[in-house]
Amino acid sequence: MAMVASLKDMGFTDEQIQAGLKATGSKEMETVVNWILSNPDATIAATDGATGSAAASTGNVLGAAPGAAAATSADDPVPVASETADVAKSLKCEDCGKLLKSALDAEAHAAKSGHANFAETTEEIKPLTEEEKKQKLEELQEKMKQRRLEREEQEKREAVEKEKHRRKEGQNLGNIKDDFEKKEMMKLAEQRRKEKEDDRLAREKVKADIARDRANKKAAADSANNPTPNASQTSNVQSATTAAVQSTTPVKTAADYKETRIQIRFKGAPPKVQKFSTTEQLSAVRLFVQLNTPSPLHPNFTLMTTFPKKVFTEEEMERTLFDLGLVPSAVIDIYQPS
């Protein structure tokens, strides 16, 4: 346990640490340290109790001669060697020279530092003075404060990065949506343009067929009335047929234009001229105005023509420029409710 190892590094014994943990029931190192320093009598009693229990046992002592035990009577001789024998009081790391109280401390030190050479020694670990304990506590508190500040700073950085990522994702989604809507609008406009063109060609073909049929009928009727037509009559029939066919030759009208030229006049700014497909809806012009306006527009603005004066409604925004008579060119003003 990292907290137990840190408390041992501060000079507290296992009995003091266990007494502090049991009394506070806390996992905060500062709370345990404060309790140990505030209750020296309780920690001393715990240490004395553990020492008394160890003295009452009859097992071998670390560093004592094998077979040495307490005398059972006054007549038993007392080994002199046991009084003078050197007793190991700690373990020493031969790699760095640090003194350790127990094998558990040695294992913790080895895991932390990577050192592996330990030996018993008669050197005794001196307990920390009050001043040293206070200094250790201050150092520990400073480390804890520094870690808390680093954690808060890291959380702030993560929050900023998360917000940046969220905004970027939202912007990307918005761009994708705009591109999709624009492509769909262009696709629909192209489809309507093609349908209009097919209808126009079909009407022209029907007109040509009707004119040809009329010319043929007229020629047949003239031939029936004049079984032997002279050259002049034949020439007149041919001329009439040619004229009928030529009369069906389409004259370029609004339906023949694929594009229209729209001049948009902004209030207090130069007009803008833009070409649109004749099959595009009037809403495409309104979108162009919204994207290119030099000044803020009223939320309910609409479009209008001056000659003749006409204010377009929301329903008319769905109609094509051809249907609204804005082909091959037109002038549109911005109408904003007061």
C-alpha positions in Angstrom: 0.0 0.0 0.0 1.6 3.3 -1.1 0.3 5.3 1.9 1.8 2.8 4.4 5.1 2.9 2.6 5.1 6.7 2.6 4.3 6.8 6.4 7.2 4.4 7.0 9.5 6.6 5.0 8.5 9.4 7.4 9.7 7.3 10.4 6.5 6.0 11.8 6.4 2.4 13.0 4.0 -0.3 11.8 2.2 -0.2 15.1 1.7 3.6 14.9 0.5 3.4 11.3 -2.0 0.6 12.1 -3.2 2.4 15.2 -3.7 5.6 13.1 -5.5 3.7 10.3 -7.8 1.9 12.8 -8.6 5.0 14.8 -9.4 7.3 11.9 -10.7 4.8 9.4 -9.5 7.2 6.7 -7.6 6.8 3.5 -6.2 10.3 3.6 -2.5 10.4 4.6 -2.8 13.8 6.2 -5.6 12.6 8.5 -3.6 9.6 9.7 -0.4 11.6 10.3 -2.3 14.3 12.3 -3.9 11.6 14.5 -0.5 9.9 15.2 1.1 13.2 16.1 -1.9 14.2 18.2 -2.0 10.9 20.1 1.5 9.9 21.1 0.4 8.0 24.2 -1.9 5.8 22.2 0.8 5.0 19.7 3.3 4.3 22.5 0.9 2.0 24.2 0.4 0.1 21.0 4.1 -0.2 20.5 4.7 -1.3 24.1 1.9 -3.9 23.8 3.5 -5.4 20.7 6.9 -5.5 22.4 5.5 -7.2 25.5 3.8 -9.8 23.4 7.0 -10.5 21.6 9.0 -10.8 24.9 6.5 -13.4 26.2 7.0 -15.7 23.3 9.7 -18.4 23.4 10.7 -18.5 19.8 14.1 -17.6 18.4 15.1 -13.9 18.2 16.5 -12.3 15.1 20.3 -12.4 15.6 20.2 -14.5 18.9 22.1 -17.8 19.3 20.2 -20.9 18.2 18.5 -22.8 21.1 18.6 -19.8 23.5 15.5 -19.6 25.7 14.4 -18.2 29.1 15.7 -20.0 32.2 13.1 -22.3 33.9 14.7 -22.3 37.4 17.3 -20.6 39.5 19.7 -23.6 39.1 19.7 -23.4 35.2 22.8 -21.6 34.0 22.3 -18.4 32.0 24.3 -18.4 28.7 26.7 -15.5 28.7 26.9 -15.5 24.9 23.2 -14.4 24.6 24.0 -11.2 26.6 26.9 -10.2 24.4 25.7 -11.5 21.1 25.1 -8.9 18.4 21.4 -8.6 17.6 20.3 -7.4 14.1 18.2 -4.3 14.6 17.4 -3.4 11.0 18.0 -4.3 7.3 20.4 -2.3 5.2 20.2 -1.8 1.4 23.7 -2.3 0.2 23.0 -0.5 -3.0 22.0 2.9 -1.4 22.7 2.4 2.3 19.2 3.0 3.5 18.1 1.4 6.7 14.8 -0.5 6.8 12.9 -1.8 9.8 11.5 -5.0 8.4 11.4 -7.4 5.5 8.1 -5.8 4.3 9.9 -2.4 4.2 12.7 -4.0 2.2 10.3 -5.4 -0.3 8.6 -2.1 -0.7 12.0 -0.4 -1.2 13.0 -3.0 -3.7 9.8 -2.5 -5.7 10.2 1.2 -5.7 13.9 1.5 -6.4 14.8 -1.7 -8.1 17.6 -2.5 -5.5 18.0 -6.2 -4.6 21.0 -6.4 -2.2 19.9 -6.3 1.5 21.7 -7.4 4.7 21.0 -7.4 8.4 22.8 -4.8 10.5 23.1 -3.8 14.1 22.5 -0.2 13.2 19.3 1.2 14.8 17.0 3.4 13.0 16.7 6.6 15.0 13.1 7.9 15.3 12.3 11.2 13.8 12.4 14.3 16.1 9.3 16.5 16.4 11.0 19.0 14.1 11.7 16.4 11.5 8.2 15.0 11.7 6.8 18.5 11.2 9.1 19.1 8.2 8.1 15.7 6.7 4.4 16.6 7.2 4.9 20.0 5.5 6.7 18.4 2.6 3.9 15.8 2.2 1.2 18.5 2.3 3.1 20.5 -0.3 3.3 17.5 -2.6 -0.4 16.8 -2.1 -1.2 20.4 -3.0 1.0 20.3 -6.1 -0.6 17.1 -7.3 -4.1 18.6 -6.7 -3.1 21.7 -8.8 -1.7 19.5 -11.6 -4.9 17.5 -11.6 -7.1 20.6 -11.8 -4.9 22.0 -14.6 -5.2 18.8 -16.5 -9.0 18.7 -16.1 -9.2 22.3 -17.4 -7.1 21.4 -20.5 -9.2 18.3 -21.2 -12.4 20.4 -20.9 -11.0 23.0 -23.4 -10.0 20.3 -25.8 -13.4 18.6 -25.5 -15.2 21.9 -26.2 -13.0 22.6 -29.2 -13.8 19.1 -30.5 -17.5 19.6 -30.0 -17.5 22.9 -31.9 -15.5 21.5 -34.7 -17.9 18.5 -35.1 -20.9 20.9 -35.1 -19.3 23.0 -37.8 -18.5 20.0 -39.9 -22.1 18.7 -39.6 -23.4 22.2 -40.6 -21.2 22.3 -43.7 -22.2 18.8 -44.7 -25.9 19.7 -44.3 -25.5 22.9 -46.4 -23.7 21.1 -49.1 -26.3 18.3 -49.2 -29.2 20.8 -49.4 -27.4 22.8 -52.2 -26.8 19.6 -54.2 -30.4 18.5 -53.8 -31.7 21.9 -54.9 -29.5 21.8 -58.0 -30.5 18.3 -58.8 -34.2 19.2 -58.5 -33.7 22.3 -60.6 -32.0 20.3 -63.3 -34.7 17.7 -63.3 -37.4 20.3 -63.7 -35.5 22.1 -66.5 -35.2 18.8 -68.4 -38.9 18.1 -67.9 -39.7 21.6 -69.3 -37.4 21.2 -72.2 -39.0 17.8 -73.1 -42.5 19.3 -72.9 -41.5 22.2 -75.2 -40.0 19.9 -77.8 -43.1 17.7 -77.6 -45.4 20.7 -78.2 -43.3 21.9 -81.1 -43.5 18.4 -82.7 -47.3 18.3 -82.3 -47.6 21.8 -83.8 -45.4 20.8 -86.8 -47.5 17.6 -87.3 -50.8 19.6 -87.2 -49.5 22.2 -89.7 -48.3 19.4 -92.1 -51.6 17.7 -91.9 -53.5 20.9 -92.6 -51.3 21.6 -95.6 -51.7 18.1 -96.9 -55.6 18.3 -96.5 -55.6 21.7 -98.2 -53.6 20.3 -101.1 -55.9 17.2 -101.4 -59.0 19.4 -101.4 -57.6 21.7 -104.1 -56.6 18.7 -106.2 -60.2 17.3 -105.9 -61.7 20.6 -107.1 -59.2 20.9 -109.9 -58.4 17.5 -111.4 -55.9 18.9 -113.8 -54.2 21.7 -111.9 -51.9 23.9 -113.9 -48.4 24.8 -113.0 -49.6 28.0 -111.3 -52.0 26.1 -109.0 -49.3 23.5 -108.2 -46.9 26.3 -107.3 -49.5 27.9 -105.1 -50.1 24.7 -103.2 -46.4 24.2 -102.7 -46.0 27.7 -101.5 -48.9 27.3 -99.1 -47.4 24.1 -97.8 -44.0 25.7 -97.4 -45.6 28.7 -95.6 -47.5 26.5 -93.3 -44.4 24.5 -92.4 -42.4 27.7 -92.0 -45.1 29.2 -89.8 -44.5 26.3 -87.4 -40.8 27.1 -87.1 -40.4 28.2 -83.5 -39.6 31.8 -82.8 -37.4 32.3 -79.8 -39.7 33.0 -76.9 -39.2 32.9 -73.1 -39.6 29.1 -73.2 -36.5 28.9 -75.4 -34.2 30.4 -72.8 -32.4 28.1 -70.4 -31.0 30.9 -68.3 -32.4 34.2 -67.1 -30.5 37.4 -66.0 -31.7 38.8 -62.7 -30.7 42.2 -61.4 -31.1 42.5 -57.6 -31.2 46.0 -56.2 -30.2 46.4 -52.6 -31.1 49.5 -50.5 -28.1 51.8 -50.2 -25.7 49.5 -52.1 -24.8 48.8 -55.8 -27.1 46.2 -57.5 -25.9 42.7 -58.2 -26.5 40.7 -61.4 -26.8 36.9 -61.3 -27.8 34.3 -63.8 -30.2 31.6 -62.8 -31.7 28.6 -64.6 -35.2 29.3 -65.8 -36.4 26.2 -64.0 -35.0 27.3 -60.6 -37.5 28.4 -58.0 -37.8 31.9 -56.8 -36.5 30.7 -53.4 -33.1 30.3 -55.0 -33.0 34.0 -55.7 -34.0 34.7 -52.1 -31.2 32.4 -50.9 -28.7 34.4 -53.1 -29.9 37.6 -51.5 -29.5 36.2 -48.0 -25.9 35.1 -48.8 -24.8 38.3 -50.5 -26.7 41.1 -48.7 -24.5 44.0 -47.7 -26.6 44.9 -44.7 -28.9 43.0 -42.2 -32.3 42.0 -43.5 -35.7 41.9 -41.9 -36.6 38.3 -40.8 -39.7 38.5 -43.0 -38.3 40.2 -46.0 -39.5 39.1 -49.5 -38.9 40.0 -53.1 -40.8 42.3 -55.5 -40.8 43.7 -59.0 -41.4 47.4 -59.8 -42.8 47.3 -63.3 -45.3 45.9 -62.9 -45.3 46.2 -59.1 -45.7 42.9 -57.5 -44.8 41.5 -54.0 -44.1 37.8 -54.2 -45.8 35.6 -51.5 -44.4 32.5 -49.7 -46.4 30.3 -52.0 -44.8 31.9 -55.1 -41.3 31.2 -53.7 -41.9 27.5 -54.7 -42.7 28.5 -58.4 -40.1 28.6 -61.1 -38.7 31.8 -62.6 -40.2 30.8 -65.9 -43.7 30.4 -64.4 -43.4 33.9 -62.7 -42.5 35.6 -66.0 -38.9 36.5 -64.9 -37.4 35.2 -68.2 -35.2 36.2 -70.1 -34.4 39.0 -67.6 -35.9 40.8 -64.7 -35.2 43.4 -62.0 -36.0 42.5 -58.4 -36.1 44.8 -55.4 -35.9 43.8 -51.7 -39.2 44.4 -49.9 -38.8 44.6 -46.1 -41.9 45.1 -43.8 -41.8 48.3 -41.7 
